[in-house]
Each structure stands twice: as C-alpha cells, then as structure tokens.
Amino acid sequence: INRRFHYPIYYLLGNLAAADLFAGIAYMFLMFHTGPRTAELSLKTWFIRQSLLDTSLTASVVNLLAIAVERHQTVLTMQLHSKMSNQRV
C-alpha cells in the first residue's frame, strides 16, 4: 500500500526474513531427526531432511548475496552533491 516500501531492498529484506524463517523450521526438523533416530530414518525421509536444510540455507545465503549486490549498485549510482546543480540539491 505504501509506495515507499516498493524499492527492491524491501522486497529483498522480506525475502530474507522468509528464507531465515524457513531455515529455522528446517533446523528444528533436523534437531528432532538426528542422533539415534538417524539410523531409523528411511532413505526418503533422510533425503527430505537433507533437502530442507540445503534449500533453506542456500536461500538465506543467496538472499544475502542479492542484498549485497543491490546495496553495491545503489552506492555506485549515488550522485555526490558537488556534481548536482543548486536547484537539484
């Protein structure tokens, strides 16, 4: 609704928050399916567990990379006040 939050950084931060939430859920799942229960896991359950963890952690790291690239582009395209006209400043 608010146009100020339509900048790419806000989408990336929201996506990072969702990825971190997913990583937390995957980690909790891992906590309850490790140790002595690992030997009892079927092959399908083991692959689901590993896929959840790999996907969630990769999503979080890729979001951090996207935020870093976006911030880098923003800094590079920023104009200094000395290069702007007095009316623009």
C-alpha atoms as a printed R data frame, in Angstrom:
   type eleno elety resid chain resno      x       y      z
1  ATOM     1    CA   ILE     A     1  0.000   0.000  0.000
2  ATOM     2    CA   ASN     A     2  2.786   2.430  0.923
3  ATOM     3    CA   ARG     A     3  4.827   3.341 -2.176
4  ATOM     4    CA   ARG     A     4  7.964   3.990 -0.104
5  ATOM     5    CA   PHE     A     5  8.271   0.248  0.532
6  ATOM     6    CA   HIS     A     6  8.281  -0.669 -3.166
7  ATOM     7    CA   TYR     A     7 12.053  -0.312 -3.505
8  ATOM     8    CA   PRO     A     8 13.964  -3.527 -4.315
9  ATOM     9    CA   ILE     A     9 15.711  -3.554 -0.932
10 ATOM    10    CA   TYR     A    10 12.410  -4.022  0.902
11 ATOM    11    CA   TYR     A    11 11.476  -6.988 -1.278
12 ATOM    12    CA   LEU     A    12 14.905  -8.496 -0.676
13 ATOM    13    CA   LEU     A    13 14.696  -7.974  3.084
14 ATOM    14    CA   GLY     A    14 11.233  -9.545  3.194
15 ATOM    15    CA   ASN     A    15 12.505 -12.469  1.165
16 ATOM    16    CA   LEU     A    16 15.489 -12.827  3.504
17 ATOM    17    CA   ALA     A    17 13.174 -12.902  6.516
18 ATOM    18    CA   ALA     A    18 11.080 -15.640  4.891
19 ATOM    19    CA   ALA     A    19 14.198 -17.632  3.982
20 ATOM    20    CA   ASP     A    20 15.525 -17.356  7.541
21 ATOM    21    CA   LEU     A    21 12.163 -18.493  8.921
22 ATOM    22    CA   PHE     A    22 12.290 -21.491  6.595
23 ATOM    23    CA   ALA     A    23 15.874 -22.198  7.680
24 ATOM    24    CA   GLY     A    24 14.768 -22.134 11.322
25 ATOM    25    CA   ILE     A    25 11.934 -24.579 10.647
26 ATOM    26    CA   ALA     A    26 14.278 -26.887  8.736
27 ATOM    27    CA   TYR     A    27 16.803 -26.707 11.575
28 ATOM    28    CA   MET     A    28 14.141 -27.605 14.144
29 ATOM    29    CA   PHE     A    29 13.141 -30.571 11.981
30 ATOM    30    CA   LEU     A    30 16.807 -31.588 11.869
31 ATOM    31    CA   MET     A    31 17.115 -31.293 15.656
32 ATOM    32    CA   PHE     A    32 14.377 -33.878 16.195
33 ATOM    33    CA   HIS     A    33 15.622 -36.260 13.497
34 ATOM    34    CA   THR     A    34 19.300 -36.639 14.358
35 ATOM    35    CA   GLY     A    35 21.293 -38.695 16.798
36 ATOM    36    CA   PRO     A    36 19.918 -42.173 17.489
37 ATOM    37    CA   ARG     A    37 16.929 -41.540 15.197
38 ATOM    38    CA   THR     A    38 19.165 -41.055 12.156
39 ATOM    39    CA   ALA     A    39 19.678 -44.803 11.793
40 ATOM    40    CA   GLU     A    40 15.894 -45.317 11.863
41 ATOM    41    CA   LEU     A    41 15.223 -42.879  9.006
42 ATOM    42    CA   SER     A    42 14.155 -44.278  5.678
43 ATOM    43    CA   LEU     A    43 16.017 -43.194  2.573
44 ATOM    44    CA   LYS     A    44 13.119 -40.925  1.574
45 ATOM    45    CA   THR     A    45 12.990 -39.231  4.993
46 ATOM    46    CA   TRP     A    46 16.756 -38.748  5.005
47 ATOM    47    CA   PHE     A    47 16.640 -37.048  1.589
48 ATOM    48    CA   ILE     A    48 13.732 -34.837  2.709
49 ATOM    49    CA   ARG     A    49 15.666 -33.810  5.798
50 ATOM    50    CA   GLN     A    50 18.808 -33.031  3.835
51 ATOM    51    CA   SER     A    51 16.879 -31.218  1.081
52 ATOM    52    CA   LEU     A    52 15.075 -28.999  3.593
53 ATOM    53    CA   LEU     A    53 18.326 -27.996  5.203
54 ATOM    54    CA   ASP     A    54 20.234 -27.424  1.956
55 ATOM    55    CA   THR     A    55 17.405 -25.451  0.351
56 ATOM    56    CA   SER     A    56 16.737 -23.236  3.337
57 ATOM    57    CA   LEU     A    57 20.376 -22.383  3.999
58 ATOM    58    CA   THR     A    58 21.061 -21.775  0.298
59 ATOM    59    CA   ALA     A    59 18.027 -19.471  0.062
60 ATOM    60    CA   SER     A    60 19.259 -17.460  3.019
61 ATOM    61    CA   VAL     A    61 22.794 -17.091  1.617
62 ATOM    62    CA   VAL     A    62 21.534 -16.203 -1.888
63 ATOM    63    CA   ASN     A    63 19.278 -13.521 -0.384
64 ATOM    64    CA   LEU     A    64 22.239 -12.041  1.479
65 ATOM    65    CA   LEU     A    65 24.184 -12.013 -1.785
66 ATOM    66    CA   ALA     A    66 21.308 -10.285 -3.609
67 ATOM    67    CA   ILE     A    67 21.097  -7.636 -0.879
68 ATOM    68    CA   ALA     A    68 24.858  -7.055 -1.086
69 ATOM    69    CA   VAL     A    69 24.707  -6.653 -4.882
70 ATOM    70    CA   GLU     A    70 21.740  -4.267 -4.647
71 ATOM    71    CA   ARG     A    71 23.456  -2.147 -1.994
72 ATOM    72    CA   HIS     A    72 26.663  -2.088 -4.067
73 ATOM    73    CA   GLN     A    73 24.755  -0.883 -7.146
74 ATOM    74    CA   THR     A    74 22.984   1.763 -5.090
75 ATOM    75    CA   VAL     A    75 26.275   3.115 -3.753
76 ATOM    76    CA   LEU     A    76 27.865   3.151 -7.223
77 ATOM    77    CA   THR     A    77 24.945   5.032 -8.815
78 ATOM    78    CA   MET     A    78 24.634   7.550 -5.988
79 ATOM    79    CA   GLN     A    79 25.405  11.108 -7.067
80 ATOM    80    CA   LEU     A    80 27.524  13.407 -4.997
81 ATOM    81    CA   HIS     A    81 26.054  16.773 -4.077
82 ATOM    82    CA   SER     A    82 29.024  18.548 -5.738
83 ATOM    83    CA   LYS     A    83 28.007  17.088 -9.121
84 ATOM    84    CA   MET     A    84 24.393  18.279 -8.802
85 ATOM    85    CA   SER     A    85 23.080  21.691 -9.614
86 ATOM    86    CA   ASN     A    86 22.000  24.029 -6.826
87 ATOM    87    CA   GLN     A    87 18.357  23.665 -7.851
88 ATOM    88    CA   ARG     A    88 18.576  19.879 -7.699
89 ATOM    89    CA   VAL     A    89 20.214  19.915 -4.265
